[in-house]
Amino acid sequence: MIRRAAKVNGVKVPDEVFHAGKKQVTENDKRQYTIFDIVRTPNMAKKSAIIFFNWFVVTVVWFGLALNTQQLGGDNYLNFLIMNLVDFPAQIFSIFTVSYFGRRPSLTFFMLFGGAACIVTPYLAPPFLPEYMHPLSVALPMVGKFGNTAAFSVVYVWTAELYPTVVRNVGVGASSMWSRVGGIASPFVMLSQTVWGPLPYLIFGGLSVLAGLAAMLLPETRGVRLPDTLEEGENFGKRTPYNGYAPIPTDEKEPPTACSNQGLRNDVAVKEDPDAESNYKTAIQRC
């Protein structure tokens, strides 16, 4: 099963995975990690705060838009149907964006895109625009729901990759808890329309924009080795003076060959073996 999964994902499984003996149990193996471990150190605490905020916001906005279709005008059933149908293209679109553009650009774009749609929505209805342009105020919440749903898909994947292996389940669980808090708060945000009609959409849009900008502070996880220990998790994403966010270096390096570095040549081997020079030139020609 492991070999089949590796083949599907295009990776090579080390031989020690299949031939590993009994591992000696250490004190670190016996340790039980808690939610306090993901906020104990400064960098982990910063990343956790941003992740929790994004989970809270996407849930507040998702339920807020889904529960507010009766306020859009027109056919309530049609509005509710369209509001939920936009989830399908949003989910599919998010798969391609995280694969080709990365997690951070995708989440930032979707949050800003959905937030801008929510902010503009109240001003596309009377008395700001003529009555015949009212369909625009119905279409914009659908656009906001599209961005919000896509952001929800991205943040789920990104959260699991940001936390180190030893606390990954704890991090995703804590993030999901904040998502539930957002679901609880969403109906109360909708009650703010009794104060001012456009206020709920402005709150949804403002929170989405803030969450999208905050996500830019998180490190990109596409194409880098993910952290395993708490120490690696703390160092993951820290800025360096030269190359910004630095991925965790890998110890696996391919040995230099004649094809990979044509400037390498072992002069000692040439002296000891007269055929080494000709063999080296033959290898270069084959490259």
C-alpha positions as a printed Julia matrix, in Angstrom:
287×3 Matrix{Float64}:
   0.0    0.0     0.0
   2.84   2.38    0.85
   4.6    1.68   -2.45
   1.36   2.2    -4.38
   0.69   5.52   -2.64
   4.27   6.61   -3.32
   3.9    5.7    -6.99
   0.69   7.72   -7.32
   2.34  10.74   -5.67
   5.53  10.39   -7.7
   7.88  10.02   -4.72
  10.4    7.4    -3.63
  10.04   5.73   -0.24
  13.34   5.13    1.62
  14.26   1.49    2.17
  14.48   1.95    5.93
  10.71   2.4     6.0
  10.28  -1.27    5.1
  13.3   -2.65    6.97
  13.2   -0.61   10.13
  13.64  -2.61   13.32
  12.15  -1.94   16.69
  12.62   1.69   17.6
  13.94   2.48   21.01
  11.33   4.43   22.94
  12.68   7.71   24.31
  11.24  10.32   26.6
  10.31  12.48   23.61
   8.32   9.59   22.13
   6.35   9.27   25.36
   5.54  12.98   25.53
   1.94  14.04   25.11
   1.63  17.31   23.19
  -1.11  19.79   24.05
  -2.57  22.97   22.62
  -0.13  24.98   24.73
   2.77  23.65   22.64
   1.54  25.47   19.53
   1.6   28.86   21.29
   4.54  28.37   23.65
   7.23  29.93   21.43
   7.01  33.34   19.66
   7.02  32.25   16.02
   4.62  29.37   16.61
   2.32  31.67   18.59
   2.31  34.25   15.78
   1.5   31.66   13.14
  -1.19  30.11   15.33
  -2.85  33.49   15.93
  -3.0   34.21   12.2
  -4.29  30.72   11.43
  -6.97  30.91   14.13
  -8.09  34.33   12.88
  -8.42  33.08    9.3
 -10.46  30.06   10.39
 -12.71  32.3    12.47
 -13.24  34.75    9.6
 -13.95  32.22    6.83
 -16.61  30.57    8.99
 -18.22  33.84   10.07
 -18.48  34.97    6.46
 -19.54  31.58    5.09
 -22.49  31.18    7.45
 -23.3   34.87    7.27
 -23.71  34.82    3.5
 -25.51  31.47    3.51
 -28.03  32.62    6.14
 -28.68  36.0     4.54
 -30.12  34.97    1.19
 -33.62  36.11    2.18
 -32.31  39.68    2.45
 -31.09  39.79   -1.15
 -34.51  40.24   -2.72
 -36.09  38.24   -5.51
 -36.8   34.53   -5.23
 -35.48  33.22   -1.89
 -35.28  29.64   -3.14
 -33.33  30.59   -6.26
 -30.95  32.76   -4.25
 -30.31  29.95   -1.78
 -29.73  27.47   -4.61
 -27.22  29.69   -6.41
 -25.49  30.58   -3.14
 -24.74  26.91   -2.55
 -23.99  25.97   -6.15
 -21.07  28.41   -6.26
 -19.28  26.15   -3.77
 -18.58  23.56   -6.48
 -16.56  25.75   -8.89
 -14.87  27.41   -5.92
 -13.64  24.07   -4.61
 -12.38  23.0    -8.02
 -10.7   26.33   -8.71
  -8.89  26.27   -5.37
  -7.3   22.9    -6.24
  -5.5   24.42   -9.22
  -4.47  27.63   -7.49
  -2.8   25.92   -4.52
  -1.01  23.54   -6.9
   0.32  26.14   -9.34
   0.53  29.37   -7.32
   1.02  28.17   -3.76
  -0.91  28.4    -0.52
  -0.12  31.94    0.55
  -0.98  33.72   -2.74
  -4.15  31.65   -3.08
  -5.51  32.35    0.4
  -4.59  36.02    0.23
  -6.27  36.45   -3.15
  -9.46  34.62   -2.21
  -9.86  36.49    1.07
  -9.26  39.9    -0.53
 -11.44  39.03   -3.52
 -14.35  37.83   -1.38
 -13.93  40.68    1.09
 -14.0   43.33   -1.63
 -17.19  41.81   -3.05
 -18.87  41.95    0.37
 -17.85  45.57    0.94
 -19.17  46.72   -2.43
 -22.46  44.77   -2.21
 -24.52  47.26   -0.11
 -23.73  50.11   -2.49
 -25.09  48.32   -5.56
 -28.7   48.52   -4.39
 -31.16  51.38   -3.98
 -30.82  54.18   -2.97
 -27.23  54.12   -4.21
 -28.12  52.71   -7.64
 -31.33  52.62   -9.71
 -33.81  49.81   -9.13
 -33.11  48.13  -12.47
 -29.47  47.5   -11.34
 -30.59  45.6    -8.26
 -29.44  42.2    -9.68
 -25.87  43.39   -9.12
 -26.49  43.42   -5.37
 -27.6   39.8    -5.67
 -24.64  38.71   -7.79
 -21.93  40.26   -5.6
 -22.73  38.15   -2.51
 -22.42  35.07   -4.73
 -18.97  36.29   -5.77
 -18.09  36.81   -2.12
 -19.26  33.3    -1.3
 -17.1   31.95   -4.12
 -13.97  33.57   -2.68
 -14.85  32.55    0.85
 -15.44  28.9    -0.04
 -12.18  28.7    -1.98
 -10.35  30.29    0.96
 -11.85  27.7     3.31
 -10.42  24.91    1.16
  -6.97  26.5     1.07
  -6.73  27.27    4.78
  -7.56  23.68    5.65
  -4.63  22.35    3.61
  -2.25  25.12    4.62
  -2.92  24.7     8.33
  -1.92  21.04    8.28
   1.31  21.91    6.48
   2.29  24.81    8.74
   2.25  22.84   11.97
   5.05  20.33   12.69
   4.23  16.64   12.67
   4.18  16.2    16.44
   1.42  18.81   16.93
  -0.27  18.72   13.53
  -3.46  17.11   14.8
  -3.52  19.5    17.76
  -3.1   22.52   15.48
  -5.82  21.5    13.06
  -8.15  20.66   15.95
  -7.56  24.02   17.65
  -8.13  25.81   14.35
 -11.38  23.93   13.85
 -12.44  25.03   17.33
 -12.03  28.68   16.3
 -14.03  27.87   13.21
 -16.91  26.75   15.45
 -16.61  30.01   17.37
 -17.03  31.82   14.07
 -20.16  29.81   13.34
 -21.59  30.85   16.71
 -20.76  34.52   16.14
 -22.14  34.71   12.59
 -25.86  35.1    13.47
 -25.0   37.88   15.92
 -23.14  39.74   13.17
 -26.28  39.51   11.07
 -28.22  41.21   13.87
 -26.11  44.34   13.33
 -28.33  45.17   10.36
 -30.86  46.51   12.89
 -28.34  49.26   13.57
 -27.53  49.95    9.91
 -28.57  47.85    6.93
 -25.17  47.53    5.15
 -23.25  46.89    8.39
 -23.14  43.04    8.2
 -21.61  43.07    4.74
 -19.1   45.69    5.76
 -18.09  43.57    8.76
 -17.76  40.47    6.6
 -15.72  42.33    4.0
 -13.51  44.11    6.5
 -12.7   40.91    8.39
 -11.91  39.08    5.14
  -9.52  41.8     4.0
  -7.73  41.83    7.37
  -7.42  38.03    7.37
  -6.09  38.03    3.81
  -3.44  40.62    4.65
  -2.47  38.75    7.81
  -2.02  35.55    5.8
   0.83  37.22    3.93
   2.9   36.93    7.12
   2.77  33.12    7.02
   5.46  31.1     5.2
   4.78  29.32    1.93
   4.7   25.53    2.19
   4.53  24.56   -1.48
   7.62  22.67   -2.58
   9.49  22.7     0.76
  10.09  20.03    3.37
   7.6   20.36    6.2
   8.67  20.61    9.87
   8.58  17.53   12.08
   9.61  18.7    15.55
   8.65  21.71   17.64
  12.1   23.17   17.1
  11.73  22.92   13.34
   8.23  24.35   13.61
   9.55  27.37   15.51
  12.3   27.98   12.93
  10.04  27.34    9.95
   9.16  30.61    8.25
  11.6   32.87   10.07
  13.1   35.57    7.91
  16.79  35.54    7.04
  18.84  38.61    5.99
  19.39  37.25    2.48
  16.69  35.03    1.06
  13.55  35.85    3.04
  11.53  32.84    4.1
  13.98  29.95    4.11
  12.71  26.37    3.7
  14.11  23.76    6.02
  17.33  22.44    4.45
  17.32  18.78    3.49
  20.24  16.49    4.2
  19.66  14.45    1.07
  22.05  15.62   -1.63
  22.83  13.81   -4.85
  26.53  13.05   -5.35
  28.16  15.11   -8.11
  28.56  13.34  -11.42
  30.15  14.18  -14.71
  26.72  15.1   -16.08
  25.7   17.26  -13.13
  29.0   19.16  -12.9
  31.26  18.93  -15.89
  33.9   20.98  -14.14
  34.63  18.22  -11.62
  37.49  15.89  -12.34
  39.56  13.73  -10.04
  43.14  14.31  -11.18
  44.46  11.7    -8.73
  42.25   9.05  -10.29
  43.51  10.06  -13.73
  47.08   9.53  -12.66
  46.34   6.14  -11.1
  44.14   4.94  -13.97
  45.19   5.93  -17.5
  41.72   5.07  -18.8
  39.98   7.5   -16.4
  40.56  10.46  -18.71
  38.97   8.75  -21.7
  36.08   7.44  -19.58
  35.42  10.95  -18.29
  35.33  12.41  -21.81
  33.0    9.63  -22.94
  30.61  10.45  -20.06
  30.6   14.13  -21.01
  29.75  13.28  -24.62
  26.84  11.1   -23.47
  25.44  13.97  -21.4
